[in-house]
C-alpha cells in the first residue's frame, strides 16, 4: 500500500494539473494499492509547516518507508516514478531488453 501526500497552494492551474497527473499515474501504475491525500497549504499552513514543505507542488511518499519527496512539475511520469521509488512496484511488464549486438 502506498500513501502519497500532495501539497498544493490553492486551486491554481498548476495545482489542479499536479493532482490530475498524480491520480492518473497512480491509477495506471499502482492499481488500487494507493491512497492520495491532497493538502492545500493555503488552507492548512500548519500541515505544511509540520511536513517542512517550502515549495508547491510537492509530493511525499509517506509509505512504504523510507519517505521520499518530489518538488515541482509532475508531468514527466518516468521522472515521478523514479523519484518516488515506484519503479520496482509498477504493474507494467518490464521493457524488453535490446538484442545483444556483439558478434
C-alpha positions in Angstrom: 0.0 0.0 0.0 1.3 3.4 -1.0 0.4 6.5 0.9 1.1 9.7 -1.0 0.6 13.3 0.1 0.4 16.1 -2.4 0.9 19.6 -1.1 -0.6 22.3 -3.3 -1.2 26.1 -3.0 -4.8 26.8 -3.7 -6.7 25.7 -6.8 -4.4 27.2 -9.4 -4.0 25.6 -12.8 -0.6 24.2 -11.6 -2.2 22.7 -8.5 -5.1 21.1 -10.4 -2.7 19.8 -13.1 -0.5 18.2 -10.4 -3.5 16.5 -8.9 -4.6 15.1 -12.2 -1.1 13.9 -13.1 -0.7 12.1 -9.8 -4.1 10.5 -9.9 -3.5 9.3 -13.5 -0.1 8.0 -12.6 -1.4 6.1 -9.6 -4.4 4.6 -11.5 -2.2 3.4 -14.3 0.7 2.1 -12.4 -0.2 1.3 -8.8 -3.6 -0.5 -9.4 -5.7 0.0 -6.3 -2.9 -0.2 -3.7 -2.6 3.5 -3.0 -4.1 6.4 -1.1 -3.6 10.0 -2.1 -4.2 12.9 0.3 -4.1 16.4 -1.1 -3.3 19.2 1.3 -3.8 22.8 0.4 -1.1 24.8 2.2 -3.1 28.0 2.0 -5.9 26.3 3.9 -3.7 24.3 6.2 -0.4 26.0 6.7 0.2 24.0 9.9 0.4 20.8 8.0 2.9 22.3 5.5 5.0 23.6 8.4 4.9 20.3 10.2 6.0 18.5 7.0 8.6 21.1 6.2 7.0 22.0 2.8 8.5 25.1 1.3 7.5 24.8 -2.3 4.4 23.5 -4.1 3.5 21.3 -5.6 5.4 18.8 -3.5 4.5 15.1 -3.4 5.6 13.0 -0.5 5.6 9.2 -0.4 4.8 8.5 3.2 4.5 4.7 2.8 6.3 2.5 2.3 9.3 3.8 4.1 11.7 5.4 3.6 9.9 8.6 2.9 10.6 10.3 -0.5 9.8 13.7 -1.9 9.5 15.3 -5.3 9.1 19.0 -5.8 7.8 20.7 -8.9 6.1 19.6 -12.1 4.6 16.1 -12.1 4.1 15.9 -15.9 7.0 13.6 -16.6 5.7 10.3 -15.4 9.0 8.4 -15.7 10.7 11.1 -13.5 8.0 10.9 -10.9 8.1 7.1 -10.8 11.9 7.1 -10.3 12.0 10.0 -7.8 9.4 8.4 -5.6 10.9 4.9 -5.9 7.8 3.4 -7.5 9.8 1.8 -10.4 10.2 -1.5 -8.5 6.4 -1.8 -7.9 4.9 -1.0 -11.2 2.1 -3.2 -12.7 3.6 -2.9 -16.1 5.7 -5.7 -17.6 9.4 -5.0 -17.8 10.6 -3.5 -21.0 12.2 -6.0 -23.3 15.9 -5.8 -23.5 17.6 -5.0 -26.8 19.1 -8.0 -28.5 22.8 -8.4 -28.0 24.7 -6.8 -30.8 28.0 -8.3 -30.0 29.2 -10.9 -32.6 
